[in-house]
Amino acid sequence: MKTTNLPNFMVDATNVYRTKNYIVKQDLYMDTNIDGQDILFSNDTFYIRNKQIDKLYNMLFSDRKNIDGKRIHSTSHQRKYIK
């Protein structure tokens, strides 16, 4: 069992960004299709924003030029929402 002091939206994240209502964790991975072309997949987890999660996000990303960050575009994605 892995223990960590990181908030859930940071655990195993390739990219983290926020929207008006959510903080989003992207877990990106690459694969190759049958034709030999690279495909970028994204498993996105959306965490609803609240004061506590926003405070953690602001502390972790205070050095970003654009504190909200940006989504990394992918060929395919899957979404999961956490309340």
N, C-alpha and C positions, 0 to 999 in steps of 0.2 A: 504494500500500500504506500502510495506516494504522499508525503506531507509537504505542505508549502504554506507560506504566509501571503502568497499572492491572492488577490481577489479572483473569483471564478472567471471573470472576463479576460484575465491575463494568462490563465493556465493553458498551455499548449497552443497559444495564439501565434499566428504568423503576422497578423495585422489587427489592430484595434482602432476603431473610429466611432464617432457618435453622430446621430441624427437628432432631429427635434425631440423625438420620443424615446430613442433607444441608444444604448451603447452596444456596439456590434463587435463580436470576436470573429475573425476570419481564420480558419484553419485551411491553408492551401496545400495542395499536393499535385504533382505532375504525373501523367501517365502517357502511354503511347497507344494510339488506336490501331486497328488492323491494317491501315494503310501506312503506318509508320509515322504518322503526324503526332506531334506533342499536343496534349490536352491538359489544360489547367483547371482543376476542380477546386471548389470552395465549399466548405461546410461552415455556414454562417449561423451563429447563435446570437439572438437579439435579447438583450437584457433591458427591461423597462427602466427608464431613468427615475431616480429618486434622489433625495438630498445626500444620503450616505454614499451611493454609488458614484454620484457626480463629484463628491469630495475626493474620493479615491482616484477617480479618473483625472481630476485637475492636478492632484499631487504627482501622479505618475507621468503626466504628459505636459507639465508646466513649461518645459524647454522647447516644445514644438512651436514652429513659426505659425502654423495653422493648428490650433489646439484641437479642433474637431477631427482632424485627419481626413483621409480619403479612402474610399473602397478601392481595393485592387481588383481590376476587372478580370474575369475568368471565363472560360469556355462554358462551364456548367456550374450550377450551385444548388445547394440544398439548404433550407432554412429551418431553424428551430427557435421557438419563442419561449422565454423564461419570464415569469411574473415576479 
